[in-house]
Amino acid sequence: MEIYWTHIEFKYLPGSEHFGECEGGFVYAFVQAKDVRDALPRFLDEMKANKFGTMNVDHVSMYDSIPWETDEDQKKYDALAEKAKGTTNVILDTISAYYKR
């Protein structure tokens, strides 16, 4: 099992916490999986469980020493990947939301 990560753009669906307030958002997610075919549906299921409509999945790839721009980001995302090693759950980063116009 390896750690996979993704960057997903989504829209808030009825019943979600910020529906009507926010239009959508972006989030990084991490999961322990056998391969990409195992990871992708788990990411999509997590979006559905949070009542997020997936608009775009930038990538699904193995998280292996990804170089981040800052040491702070490196520590943050390495820690999220490490957290994913200890669970079968999808681990979400802080959501970056955008508001309705």
N, C-alpha and C positions, 0 to 999 in steps of 0.2 A: 504494500500500500504506500502511496505517495501523497504529497500535498499538492493540490491543484488550486489555482486561483483564477479569478475573473474580474472583469469590470463591466457592470450592467447598468444600462439606463432604463428607467422604469417610469410609469405613470401611476399615480395614486388611484385606486379603484374604490367604488362605494364600499363603505364599511371599514376602510383603513383609517388610521388615527388622524391623518391630516388631509383626508379627502375634502375637497371644497376650499381648503386653505392653500394647499400647494398643488401645483400642476404635476410635477414629477421630480425625479432626482437621479443621482448616480451613487453607486456603492461598489466597493471592492468586497469580494467574498472568498472564503477559503474553505476547503473541505478535504478530508482524507478519502481517497478513492483508488480503485484499481487502475483506472485509465480515464481518458477524456470522455469516453462513452458512458462511463459510470458517473463522472462528476457533473456533466452538463445537466442531465435531468434532475439531479439533486439540487443544483443551483436554481433551476426553474421552479421546482416544487417549493423551495424556500420563498421565492418571490410570491407564488400563489398563496402560500400560508400567511404571508404578511399583507395580502390583498394589494399586491403591486402587479401591474400589468407590464410584462417585459417588453420593452421597445427595441433594445439593441444589446447584444452581447458582443463586446469588443473582441474577446478572446477567451479561451479556456486553455491554460497551459500549466505545466508543472512548475511549482514554486521551488526554484533551486538557485539560491544565491543571486537573486534579482538585485541589480545595483540601483539603489534609489538616489535621488538628487542630494538629500541631506542625511546626516547621521541620525537625526531625529526620526525621519521617515523610515530609515533602514531599521532602526530599533523597533519602531511601532509595527511595521508590517512583518518583520521577522517574528515578533511576539505573537501576532495573530496567527501566523502559520504554525508556530509552535503550539498554540492553544488548540488548533485544529487536529494536531497529532493525538491529543488525549481524548477525543470524542468522535462520535459518528455524526454529530450535528454540523450544519453549515455555520461558519463563524462570519458574521457581517462586521464590516468596519463602520465607522460613523457615516451616516447618510448625509450627502450633500444635496439639499432640496432646492428647487426653484419654484417661485411663486407664480400664481396666475397673473396675467397682465390685465 
